[in-house]
Amino acid sequence: MTFQKYRLLALVTCIGMFLVLIAGVLVTNTDSGRGCGSDWPLCHGKFVPAYTVESMVEYSHRMISGIVGLLVGATYLVTRFWKPARKKENLLYAGGALLFTVMQAGLGAMAVVWEQSSLVLALHFGISLFAFTCTWLLYALVKRQTQPLSTQESTNHAKVRPPAAVTLPKGLFRSIIALLVYCYGVIYLGAYIRHTESGGACDGWPLCNGEVIPELTGTIGIAFAHRLAALLVLVLVLILVIYIRKTVGKTSELASIANKALILVVLQIFSGGLLSFTLSNEDVYIFTGLIHTIIISALFTMLVLLAIRTRQLSHE
């Protein structure tokens, strides 16, 4: 094993976990969750499922998840037993990816064998998101570790302020963690809406059924609450960006990460509007749902990275 091969393994695992996320969204958007009946890991008792859209989508999701599960396991074993990679942060991300992958597989199996409520099904996406985030963080870390020292130094001098020169405000890390927890809650609410098919309760965008404040009952209230919660994420991230730029510096690493998070929030809101306009067109809705998921996954990962780097810089 070499660091280049280790880096490639981390990259393939990260891409694989991203595909698991996408496949899971396809299962939900095509209503294929029961495509294999109540059998697991087989599909209607067979290794090769019947050639229906629902069974093929669901079984493909299982196959991808199984392959990626093996990759995650291999990545953890290499990280744990290959001495050059056996570092505390590497083990944290590799172990986290393994833990959340096992949880995701277990929850997925239970959802098939025993029909679960929408509250539990929505949690499945949240766990998958944590697993993907861990694989991405591991790859980003290994990439930095394999980058030539001269390149790292030139990048630091050219783009970001050296860590030793950064003085972080007290409470910044806790504020980012609070934002991260809130963002996860918004993501969970969005997943719940998808599983309960409540997205169509608010007709039109940005207004809900042509009203600034609609009747807050039933599914309408849930869909409207998600829109308000997403808007608040934008406001909070914007405040965070301004605060970091003023206190830490416009050219700092943290400001760069926060700026990317702000861009992703804006894109996420517009993708939500696009999603609402395509609800009546199932063929297009599948793709707009994927776009929505990709952006929110990138946003959550960016906020996690911001929290980690803030914590690390505060201890340097």
C-alpha positions as CSV (number, residue, x, y, z in Angstrom):
1,M,0.0,0.0,0.0
2,T,1.2,3.5,-0.9
3,F,-0.3,6.9,0.0
4,Q,-1.3,7.4,-3.6
5,K,-3.3,4.1,-3.5
6,Y,-4.7,5.0,-0.2
7,R,-5.8,8.3,-1.5
8,L,-7.4,6.6,-4.5
9,L,-9.3,4.2,-2.2
10,A,-10.6,7.1,-0.2
11,L,-11.7,8.9,-3.3
12,V,-13.5,5.8,-4.7
13,T,-15.2,5.3,-1.4
14,C,-16.4,8.9,-1.3
15,I,-17.8,8.7,-4.8
16,G,-19.5,5.4,-4.0
17,M,-21.1,6.9,-0.9
18,F,-22.3,9.8,-3.0
19,L,-23.9,7.3,-5.4
20,V,-25.6,5.6,-2.4
21,L,-27.2,9.0,-1.6
22,I,-28.3,9.5,-5.2
23,A,-29.7,6.0,-5.4
24,G,-31.6,6.5,-2.1
25,V,-33.3,9.6,-3.5
26,L,-34.2,7.8,-6.7
27,V,-35.9,5.1,-4.6
28,T,-37.9,7.7,-2.8
29,N,-38.8,9.8,-5.8
30,T,-39.9,6.8,-7.9
31,D,-41.8,5.3,-4.9
32,S,-39.7,2.1,-5.2
33,G,-39.2,1.5,-1.5
34,R,-41.4,-1.6,-1.7
35,G,-40.1,-2.7,-5.1
36,C,-38.7,-5.9,-3.6
37,G,-41.6,-6.6,-1.3
38,S,-40.6,-7.4,2.3
39,D,-37.6,-9.5,1.4
40,W,-34.0,-8.5,2.3
41,P,-31.4,-8.9,1.0
42,L,-33.1,-10.8,-1.8
43,C,-35.8,-9.3,-4.0
44,H,-39.0,-11.2,-3.9
45,G,-37.0,-14.2,-2.8
46,K,-34.7,-14.1,-5.9
47,F,-31.1,-12.9,-6.6
48,V,-32.2,-11.4,-9.9
49,P,-35.4,-9.3,-9.4
50,A,-38.3,-9.0,-11.7
51,Y,-37.9,-6.5,-14.5
52,T,-40.1,-3.8,-13.2
53,V,-39.0,-0.2,-12.6
54,E,-39.6,-0.4,-8.9
55,S,-37.8,-3.6,-8.3
56,M,-34.8,-2.6,-10.5
57,V,-34.4,0.7,-8.8
58,E,-34.7,-0.7,-5.3
59,Y,-32.4,-3.7,-6.0
60,S,-29.8,-1.4,-7.7
61,H,-29.8,0.7,-4.5
62,R,-29.1,-2.4,-2.5
63,M,-26.3,-3.5,-4.8
64,I,-24.6,-0.1,-4.7
65,S,-24.9,0.1,-1.0
66,G,-23.4,-3.4,-0.6
67,I,-20.4,-2.6,-2.8
68,V,-19.8,0.7,-1.1
69,G,-20.2,-1.0,2.3
70,L,-17.2,-3.2,1.4
71,L,-15.2,-0.2,0.2
72,V,-15.9,1.6,3.5
73,G,-14.9,-1.5,5.4
74,A,-11.7,-1.8,3.4
75,T,-10.9,1.9,3.9
76,Y,-11.3,1.5,7.7
77,L,-9.1,-1.6,7.8
78,V,-6.3,0.1,5.8
79,T,-6.6,3.2,8.0
80,R,-6.5,1.1,11.2
81,F,-3.7,-1.3,10.3
82,W,-1.5,0.5,7.8
83,K,0.9,2.4,10.0
84,P,1.4,5.5,7.8
85,A,-2.4,6.1,7.7
86,R,-3.0,5.3,11.4
87,K,-3.5,8.9,12.5
88,K,-6.2,10.1,15.0
89,E,-8.1,12.2,12.5
90,N,-7.9,9.6,9.7
91,L,-9.3,7.0,12.1
92,L,-12.1,9.4,13.2
93,Y,-13.4,9.9,9.7
94,A,-12.9,6.3,8.6
95,G,-14.5,5.0,11.8
96,G,-17.4,7.4,11.4
97,A,-18.0,6.4,7.8
98,L,-18.1,2.7,8.9
99,L,-20.4,3.3,11.8
100,F,-22.9,5.4,9.8
101,T,-22.8,2.9,6.9
102,V,-23.7,0.0,9.2
103,M,-26.5,2.1,10.8
104,Q,-27.7,3.0,7.3
105,A,-27.8,-0.6,6.1
106,G,-29.5,-1.8,9.3
107,L,-32.2,0.9,9.1
108,G,-32.7,0.2,5.4
109,A,-33.2,-3.5,6.1
110,M,-35.6,-2.8,8.9
111,A,-37.6,-0.4,6.6
112,V,-38.0,-3.3,4.1
113,V,-38.8,-6.1,6.5
114,W,-41.0,-4.1,8.8
115,E,-42.8,-1.1,7.3
116,Q,-41.5,2.0,9.1
117,S,-43.1,5.4,9.7
118,S,-42.2,8.5,7.7
119,L,-40.3,9.8,10.7
120,V,-38.0,6.8,10.7
121,L,-37.6,6.7,6.9
122,A,-36.5,10.4,6.9
123,L,-33.8,9.5,9.4
124,H,-32.3,7.1,6.8
125,F,-31.3,10.0,4.6
126,G,-29.8,11.8,7.5
127,I,-27.6,8.9,8.4
128,S,-26.5,8.5,4.8
129,L,-25.6,12.1,4.8
130,F,-23.3,11.6,7.8
131,A,-21.7,8.6,6.1
132,F,-21.0,10.6,3.0
133,T,-19.6,13.5,4.9
134,C,-17.2,11.3,6.8
135,T,-15.9,9.8,3.5
136,W,-15.5,13.2,2.0
137,L,-13.6,14.6,5.0
138,L,-11.3,11.5,4.9
139,Y,-10.5,12.0,1.2
140,A,-9.9,15.8,1.7
141,L,-7.6,15.0,4.6
142,V,-5.7,12.3,2.8
143,K,-5.3,14.6,-0.2
144,R,-3.7,17.3,2.0
145,Q,-1.5,14.6,3.5
146,T,-0.2,13.5,0.1
147,Q,0.2,17.0,-1.2
148,P,3.9,17.9,-1.6
149,L,5.1,20.2,1.2
150,S,6.2,22.9,-1.2
151,T,2.7,23.0,-2.8
152,Q,1.1,23.3,0.6
153,E,3.3,26.2,1.6
154,S,2.8,28.1,-1.7
155,T,-1.0,27.5,-1.4
156,N,-1.1,28.8,2.1
157,H,0.9,31.9,1.2
158,A,-1.1,32.6,-1.9
159,K,-4.7,31.9,-0.8
160,V,-5.1,31.8,3.0
161,R,-3.6,33.4,6.1
162,P,-1.2,31.0,7.9
163,P,-3.0,29.3,10.8
164,A,-0.6,30.8,13.4
165,A,-1.7,34.3,12.4
166,V,-5.4,33.6,13.0
167,T,-7.1,34.7,16.2
168,L,-10.5,33.2,16.5
169,P,-13.4,34.9,18.4
170,K,-14.7,33.1,21.5
171,G,-17.9,31.3,20.9
172,L,-17.4,31.0,17.1
173,F,-17.1,27.2,17.2
174,R,-20.2,26.8,19.3
175,S,-22.1,29.1,17.0
176,I,-21.1,27.0,14.0
177,I,-22.1,23.8,15.8
178,A,-25.5,25.3,16.6
179,L,-26.0,26.3,13.0
180,L,-24.9,22.8,11.9
181,V,-27.5,21.2,14.2
182,Y,-30.2,23.5,13.0
183,C,-29.3,22.8,9.3
184,Y,-29.5,19.1,10.0
185,G,-33.0,19.7,11.4
186,V,-34.0,21.5,8.2
187,I,-32.6,18.6,6.1
188,Y,-34.5,16.1,8.2
189,L,-37.7,18.1,7.7
190,G,-37.2,18.1,4.0
191,A,-36.6,14.4,4.0
192,Y,-39.8,13.9,6.0
193,I,-41.7,16.0,3.5
194,R,-40.4,13.9,0.7
195,H,-41.4,10.6,2.4
196,T,-44.9,12.0,3.3
197,E,-45.3,13.5,-0.2
198,S,-46.2,16.8,1.4
199,G,-44.2,19.0,-1.0
200,G,-47.2,19.7,-3.2
201,A,-49.1,21.2,-0.3
202,C,-47.6,24.6,-1.1
203,D,-48.5,25.4,-4.7
204,G,-46.2,27.9,-6.3
205,W,-43.0,29.5,-5.2
206,P,-41.9,31.6,-3.3
207,L,-45.5,32.2,-2.1
208,C,-47.4,29.2,-0.8
209,N,-50.7,28.8,-2.5
210,G,-50.5,32.5,-3.5
211,E,-50.3,33.7,0.1
212,V,-47.4,35.1,2.1
213,I,-48.7,33.2,5.1
214,P,-51.0,30.3,4.2
215,E,-53.4,28.4,6.4
216,L,-51.0,26.6,8.7
217,T,-52.8,23.2,9.0
218,G,-51.8,19.7,8.0
219,T,-49.3,19.2,5.2
220,I,-49.5,22.9,4.2
221,G,-48.1,23.9,7.6
222,I,-45.3,21.3,7.3
223,A,-44.3,22.4,3.8
224,F,-44.5,26.1,4.7
225,A,-42.4,25.5,7.9
226,H,-39.7,23.9,5.7
227,R,-39.6,27.0,3.5
228,L,-39.3,29.3,6.4
229,A,-36.6,27.1,8.0
230,A,-34.6,27.1,4.8
231,L,-34.9,30.9,4.6
232,L,-33.6,31.2,8.1
233,V,-30.6,29.0,7.2
234,L,-29.7,31.6,4.5
235,V,-30.0,34.5,7.1
236,L,-27.8,32.6,9.6
237,V,-25.1,31.7,7.1
238,L,-25.0,35.2,5.8
239,I,-24.6,36.6,9.4
240,L,-21.8,34.0,10.0
241,V,-20.0,34.9,6.8
242,I,-20.1,38.7,7.6
243,Y,-18.9,37.9,11.2
244,I,-16.0,35.7,10.0
245,R,-14.9,38.2,7.4
246,K,-14.8,41.0,9.9
247,T,-13.2,39.1,12.8
248,V,-10.9,36.6,11.1
249,G,-10.2,38.2,7.8
250,K,-11.7,38.2,4.3
251,T,-8.8,36.1,2.9
252,S,-8.7,33.6,5.7
253,E,-9.4,29.9,5.2
254,L,-12.5,30.1,7.3
255,A,-13.9,33.0,5.2
256,S,-13.3,30.9,2.1
257,I,-15.2,27.9,3.5
258,A,-18.0,30.2,4.8
259,N,-18.4,31.9,1.4
260,K,-18.8,28.5,-0.3
261,A,-21.5,27.6,2.2
262,L,-23.3,30.8,1.5
263,I,-23.3,30.1,-2.3
264,L,-24.6,26.6,-1.6
265,V,-27.4,28.0,0.6
266,V,-28.5,30.3,-2.2
267,L,-28.4,27.5,-4.8
268,Q,-30.3,25.3,-2.4
269,I,-33.2,27.7,-2.0
270,F,-33.5,28.2,-5.8
271,S,-33.3,24.4,-6.3
272,G,-36.2,24.2,-3.8
273,G,-38.2,26.6,-6.0
274,L,-37.3,24.5,-9.1
275,L,-38.5,21.4,-7.2
276,S,-41.8,23.0,-6.4
277,F,-42.4,23.9,-10.1
278,T,-41.7,20.4,-11.3
279,L,-43.8,18.4,-8.8
280,S,-46.5,17.8,-11.4
281,N,-44.0,16.4,-13.9
282,E,-42.7,13.1,-12.5
283,D,-40.0,12.6,-15.1
284,V,-38.5,16.1,-14.5
285,Y,-39.1,15.9,-10.7
286,I,-36.7,13.0,-10.4
287,F,-33.8,15.1,-11.7
288,T,-34.7,18.3,-9.8
289,G,-34.9,16.1,-6.6
290,L,-31.4,14.9,-7.3
291,I,-30.1,18.4,-7.8
292,H,-31.7,19.4,-4.5
293,T,-30.1,16.5,-2.7
294,I,-26.6,17.1,-4.2
295,I,-26.6,20.7,-3.2
296,I,-27.9,20.1,0.4
297,S,-25.3,17.3,0.8
298,A,-22.5,19.7,-0.3
299,L,-23.8,22.4,2.0
300,F,-23.9,20.1,5.1
301,T,-20.4,18.8,4.3
302,M,-19.1,22.4,4.0
303,L,-20.6,23.4,7.3
304,V,-19.0,20.3,9.0
305,L,-15.7,21.3,7.4
306,L,-16.1,24.8,8.7
307,A,-16.7,23.5,12.3
308,I,-13.7,21.2,12.1
309,R,-11.3,23.8,10.8
310,T,-12.5,26.3,13.4
311,R,-11.9,23.8,16.2
312,Q,-8.5,22.9,14.8
313,L,-7.3,26.5,14.3
314,S,-8.5,27.4,17.8
315,H,-6.1,24.9,19.3
316,E,-3.0,25.8,17.1
